């Protein structure tokens, strides 16, 4: 027994000593961390301590040992965080791929000599809740930047803008192709967003001018034609937001009041404006064409057309893309051929306005639809030089057709 105690007692003392040392280190670390927390709260975010989000510091207390331990480690590496790798370093290009992980970004930063320690950089991101805020895109970084500066820069990707002109009178498919050809967005992705017709689904706010759009209807008609400065790799929703914002800014309160006074919705105005856009080639005829179509829908032309617009562009919209003619607006040899197209957009077969806009009209056509000329015209025919001849009766119209076509 005596021999056993002699052999084991020193080991026991060593075990107790180890435990005491661990406890002492824990007490010291805990006390040191508490003092650092107090200093941060008293001196503020510029005291030289590693920054945390307010949520982390608010919940920090002596029982939150993991956070304190990580904070202790970060402050032990203060110089590696706040001192740049090379104060005289030159800026370099740095690209982050869409979906790239924080680990991959950190390791590449270290490989390029922009930071000293990839693991320490990731820990900084974690403690400051920044990993999910890093953006994909192009950046300009430098070894002269410290860890917080690099982390902040990686949240603000450089965005190269592209100037894109959206022509008047084009349907959504054509606009989508214009955007794709400009290198802004994939045409199919943009079309998918247009066809949702749902701002909430796209994460966009409510727009007053879209309030009377029928549920389920696409955004056809609201893609306001203009020249836009669009960031490279912009989301379809971002582009739509620019178009909607532009449209809202162009239609003033006087215009909105005039729409309400007419007894029509803005959506109905857009439908008429889209037809006017496809028909009119001359500015001075837009209001006349709008007037003629509205007369066809009302009592003025009741005995002539019985509420049928009989507008060629509406049928062309229904026909869609024609590969032989290589156009979204195919023409036919004879107007009788339009009668073969069975669609609610065929205004030869169905009275009233078509279900929705057939194109995206210019401001001039929208204004013409809001403020049509006061006429008794029921017909018009193209003269072949961009203009039209207007008439009140079918007999006059037939004569004009024979004269001009």
C-alpha positions in Angstrom: 0.0 0.0 0.0 2.8 2.3 0.9 4.5 1.6 -2.4 1.3 2.3 -4.3 0.9 5.7 -2.6 4.5 6.6 -3.3 4.0 5.9 -7.0 0.6 7.4 -7.6 0.7 10.5 -5.3 3.0 12.5 -7.6 0.7 11.8 -10.5 -2.3 12.9 -8.5 -0.5 16.1 -7.6 0.3 16.7 -11.3 -3.3 16.1 -12.3 -4.5 18.6 -9.7 -1.9 21.1 -10.9 -3.1 20.8 -14.5 -6.7 21.4 -13.5 -5.8 24.4 -11.4 -3.8 25.8 -14.3 -6.8 25.4 -16.7 -9.1 27.0 -14.2 -6.7 29.9 -13.7 -6.4 30.5 -17.4 -10.2 30.4 -17.7 -10.6 32.9 -14.9 -8.0 35.2 -16.4 -9.5 35.0 -19.9 -12.9 35.6 -18.6 -11.9 38.6 -16.6 -9.9 40.0 -19.5 -12.8 39.5 -21.9 -15.2 41.3 -19.5 -12.8 44.2 -19.3 -12.6 44.3 -23.1 -16.4 44.3 -23.3 -16.6 47.1 -20.8 -14.0 49.1 -22.6 -15.8 48.7 -25.9 -19.1 49.9 -24.4 -17.4 52.9 -22.8 -15.0 53.9 -25.6 -17.2 53.0 -28.5 -16.5 51.2 -31.8 -13.2 53.0 -32.5 -11.4 51.8 -29.3 -9.3 49.4 -31.4 -11.3 46.2 -30.6 -12.6 44.0 -33.3 -16.1 45.2 -34.3 -19.2 43.2 -33.7 -22.7 43.8 -34.8 -24.9 45.5 -32.2 -26.9 42.3 -31.8 -23.9 40.3 -30.8 -22.6 42.9 -28.3 -26.1 43.4 -26.8 -26.4 39.7 -26.0 -22.7 39.4 -24.8 -22.4 38.4 -21.2 -20.1 36.3 -19.0 -22.1 33.2 -19.7 -21.6 33.5 -23.5 -18.2 31.9 -23.3 -17.9 30.8 -26.9 -18.3 34.4 -28.1 -15.9 35.6 -25.5 -13.4 33.0 -26.4 -13.5 33.9 -30.1 -13.3 37.5 -29.2 -10.2 36.8 -27.1 -8.6 35.0 -30.0 -9.4 37.9 -32.4 -7.9 40.4 -30.1 -4.8 38.3 -29.7 -4.5 38.7 -33.5 -5.3 42.4 -33.5 -2.3 43.3 -35.8 -3.2 40.6 -38.4 -6.7 42.1 -38.7 -6.0 45.9 -38.5 -2.6 46.1 -40.1 -2.5 45.7 -43.9 -0.2 43.1 -45.5 1.6 45.8 -47.5 0.9 49.5 -46.8 2.4 50.3 -50.2 0.6 47.6 -52.1 -1.0 48.4 -55.5 -4.8 47.8 -56.2 -5.6 44.5 -57.9 -8.8 43.2 -59.6 -10.8 40.6 -57.6 -13.8 38.8 -58.9 -16.4 36.9 -56.8 -18.5 34.3 -58.6 -22.3 34.1 -57.9 -22.7 31.5 -55.1 -19.1 31.4 -54.2 -18.5 30.5 -50.5 -16.8 32.5 -47.8 -14.1 29.8 -47.5 -13.3 30.0 -51.2 -13.2 33.8 -51.1 -10.9 33.8 -48.0 -8.5 31.3 -49.5 -8.2 33.3 -52.7 -7.6 36.5 -50.8 -4.8 34.8 -49.0 -3.3 33.3 -52.1 -3.3 36.7 -53.7 -1.5 38.2 -50.8 -4.4 40.5 -49.8 -4.7 39.0 -46.3 -2.4 37.1 -44.0 -4.8 34.3 -42.7 -7.8 33.0 -44.5 -9.2 31.3 -41.4 -8.9 34.6 -39.4 -10.7 36.5 -42.2 -13.5 33.9 -42.2 -13.7 34.3 -38.4 -14.0 38.0 -38.7 -16.8 37.6 -41.2 -18.6 35.2 -38.8 -18.3 37.4 -35.8 -19.6 40.4 -37.7 -22.4 38.5 -39.5 -21.0 39.5 -42.9 -20.5 36.2 -44.8 -24.1 36.3 -46.2 -23.6 40.0 -47.2 -20.7 39.4 -49.6 -21.7 40.2 -53.1 -20.9 38.6 -56.4 -19.2 40.8 -58.9 -16.0 42.7 -59.6 -13.9 44.5 -56.9 -10.7 46.5 -56.7 -8.8 45.4 -53.6 -5.3 46.2 -52.3 -2.7 44.7 -49.9 -2.8 48.2 -48.4 -6.3 47.5 -47.1 -6.8 45.8 -43.7 -9.3 43.0 -43.0 -12.3 45.3 -42.1 -11.7 47.4 -45.2 -11.6 44.3 -47.5 -14.7 42.9 -45.9 -16.6 46.1 -46.4 -15.4 46.5 -50.0 -16.6 42.9 -50.8 -20.2 44.1 -49.9 -20.1 46.7 -52.7 -19.5 45.2 -56.1 -18.6 47.5 -58.9 -21.5 47.7 -61.3 -20.8 48.6 -64.9 -23.8 50.3 -66.5 -24.9 49.6 -70.0 -27.0 52.2 -71.9 -29.9 50.4 -73.6 -32.6 52.0 -75.7 -36.0 50.3 -75.6 -37.9 51.2 -78.8 -41.5 52.2 -78.9 -44.3 49.8 -80.0 -42.4 46.5 -79.3 -44.0 43.6 -77.6 -42.4 42.0 -74.6 -40.5 39.3 -76.6 -38.8 41.9 -78.7 -37.8 44.0 -75.7 -36.4 40.9 -74.0 -34.3 40.2 -77.0 -33.0 43.8 -77.1 -31.9 43.5 -73.5 -30.2 40.2 -74.1 -28.4 41.5 -77.2 -27.1 44.4 -75.1 -25.7 41.9 -72.6 -27.9 43.0 -69.8 -30.1 40.0 -69.0 -31.2 36.6 -70.4 -34.2 37.1 -72.6 -36.0 34.0 -71.2 -35.5 35.2 -67.6 -36.8 38.7 -68.4 -39.9 37.3 -70.2 -40.6 35.0 -67.3 -40.6 38.0 -64.9 -42.9 39.9 -67.3 -45.4 37.1 -67.5 -45.7 36.7 -63.7 -47.5 40.1 -63.7 -47.0 40.0 -59.9 -44.9 42.8 -58.3 -45.0 41.1 -54.9 -43.7 37.9 -56.3 -40.7 39.8 -57.8 -40.1 41.7 -54.5 -41.2 45.0 -56.0 -43.4 47.6 -54.3 -46.9 48.4 -55.4 -47.2 50.9 -58.2 -50.4 53.0 -58.4 -50.6 52.7 -62.2 -50.6 48.9 -62.0 -53.4 48.8 -59.5 -56.2 48.3 -62.1 -54.2 45.6 -64.0 -56.4 42.5 -64.1 -55.1 39.6 -61.9 -53.0 37.2 -63.9 -52.3 39.7 -66.7 -48.7 40.1 -67.6 -46.7 43.4 -67.6 -47.1 43.8 -71.3 -47.8 47.5 -72.0 -46.0 48.7 -68.9 -42.5 48.2 -70.3 -42.1 51.9 -70.9 -39.9 52.7 -73.9 -37.0 54.9 -73.2 -33.2 54.9 -72.9 -32.1 53.2 -69.6 -28.8 52.9 -67.8 -28.8 49.3 -66.6 -26.1 47.6 -64.5 -24.5 44.5 -66.0 -26.1 41.3 -64.6 -29.1 43.2 -63.4 -32.0 41.1 -62.2 -35.2 41.2 -64.4 -37.0 42.6 -61.4 -34.5 45.5 -61.2 -35.1 46.3 -64.9 -38.8 46.2 -64.5 -38.6 48.5 -61.5 -36.7 51.1 -63.6 -39.5 50.9 -66.3 -42.3 51.1 -63.8 -40.7 54.0 -62.0 -40.2 55.8 -65.3 -43.8 55.3 -66.3 -45.0 56.6 -62.9 -42.9 59.7 -63.3 -44.2 60.4 -66.8 -47.9 60.2 -66.0 -48.8 63.2 -64.0 -51.8 63.8 -61.7 -53.6 65.7 -64.4 -53.3 62.7 -66.7 -54.6 60.4 -63.9 -57.5 62.6 -63.2 -58.4 62.7 -67.0 -58.3 58.9 -67.1 -60.7 58.7 -64.1 -63.0 61.4 -65.6 -63.2 59.4 -68.8 -64.7 56.4 -67.0 -61.8 54.2 -68.2 -59.1 52.4 -66.3 -55.4 53.1 -67.0 -55.1 49.5 -68.2 -57.8 50.2 -70.8 -55.9 53.4 -71.8 -52.7 51.3 -72.2 -54.6 48.9 -74.5 -55.8 51.6 -76.7 -52.4 53.4 -76.6 -50.6 50.2 -77.7 -52.9 49.9 -80.8 -52.4 53.6 -81.6 -48.6 53.0 -81.3 -48.7 50.2 -83.9 -50.9 52.2 -86.3 -49.6 55.7 -86.1 -46.5 56.8 -88.0 -47.1 60.6 -87.7 -47.3 62.4 -84.4 -50.2 64.6 -85.5 -52.4 61.5 -86.2 -52.1 59.7 -82.9 -55.0 61.6 -81.3 -57.1 61.2 -84.5 -56.5 57.4 -84.5 -57.4 57.2 -80.8 -60.5 59.2 -81.4 -61.6 56.9 -84.3 -61.1 53.7 -82.3 -63.1 55.2 -79.3 -65.8 56.3 -81.7 -66.1 52.7 -82.9 -66.7 51.5 -79.4 -69.4 54.1 -78.7 -72.6 55.4 -80.3 -70.8 57.6 -82.9 -70.1 54.6 -85.1 -72.8 52.2 -83.9 -74.4 51.9 -87.3 -71.1 51.5 -89.1 -68.9 49.0 -87.2 -71.1 47.9 -84.2 -68.3 48.1 -81.7 -65.6 46.3 -83.6 -62.2 47.9 -83.7 -61.1 45.8 -86.7 -57.4 46.7 -86.0 -54.8 44.8 -87.9 -52.1 45.0 -85.2 -54.3 43.2 -82.7 -54.5 40.2 -85.1 -50.8 40.3 -85.8 -50.2 40.2 -82.0 -52.4 37.1 -81.8 -50.5 35.4 -84.7 -47.2 35.8 -83.0 -43.8 35.2 -84.5 -43.7 34.3 -88.2 -40.4 32.5 -89.1 -41.0 32.9 -92.8 -41.3 36.7 -92.5 -38.9 36.8 -89.5 -41.1 39.2 -87.6 -43.4 39.4 -84.6 -45.8 41.5 -86.7 -46.7 39.4 -89.8 -48.8 40.8 -92.6 -51.3 38.9 -94.8 -52.1 39.3 -98.5 -55.8 40.1 -97.8 -57.7 41.3 -94.8 -59.9 38.3 -95.2 -57.0 36.2 -93.9 -57.2 37.9 -90.6 -60.7 36.4 -90.1 -59.1 33.0 -89.9 -57.2 33.8 -86.7 -59.4 32.7 -83.8 -58.2 34.7 -80.8 -59.8 37.1 -78.3 -57.1 39.5 -79.6 -58.7 39.4 -83.1 -60.7 42.6 -83.1 -62.3 41.7 -86.4 -64.0 38.7 -84.7 -64.5 40.0 -81.1 -66.0 43.4 -80.3 -64.5 45.9 -77.8 -60.9 46.2 -76.7 -58.6 43.2 -76.8 -57.9 41.5 -73.4 -54.6 43.4 -72.9 -52.0 45.7 -74.5 -50.5 44.4 -77.7 -47.2 46.4 -77.4 -45.5 48.9 -75.1 -46.6 52.3 -76.2 -44.7 55.6 -76.1 -45.7 58.5 -73.9 -47.1 60.3 -77.0 -49.5 57.4 -77.7 -50.5 57.1 -74.0 -51.3 60.9 -74.1 -53.3 60.4 -77.3 -55.3 57.7 -75.6 -55.9 59.9 -72.6 -56.7 63.0 -74.6 -58.2 61.8 -78.0 -59.2 64.3 -80.6 -62.9 65.1 -80.8 -64.1 63.7 -84.1 -66.9 61.7 -85.7 -64.5 59.5 -87.7 -65.3 55.8 -87.9 -62.6 54.7 -90.4 -59.1 55.4 -91.6 -56.9 53.9 -94.3 -53.2 54.2 -94.8 -52.0 56.4 -97.7 -48.7 54.7 -98.2 -46.6 57.6 -97.1 -47.0 57.1 -93.4 -50.2 59.1 -93.2 -53.9 58.1 -93.2 -57.2 59.3 -94.6 -60.1 59.5 -92.2 -63.8 59.1 -93.0 -67.2 59.0 -91.3 -69.1 56.5 -93.4 -68.4 53.1 -94.9 -69.0 54.5 -98.4 -66.4 57.2 -97.9 -64.0 54.6 -96.5 -64.5 52.3 -99.5 -63.7 55.1 -101.9 -60.6 56.0 -99.8 -59.4 52.4 -99.9 -59.8 52.2 -103.7 -57.9 55.5 -104.0 -55.0 54.7 -101.7 -54.5 51.0 -101.9 
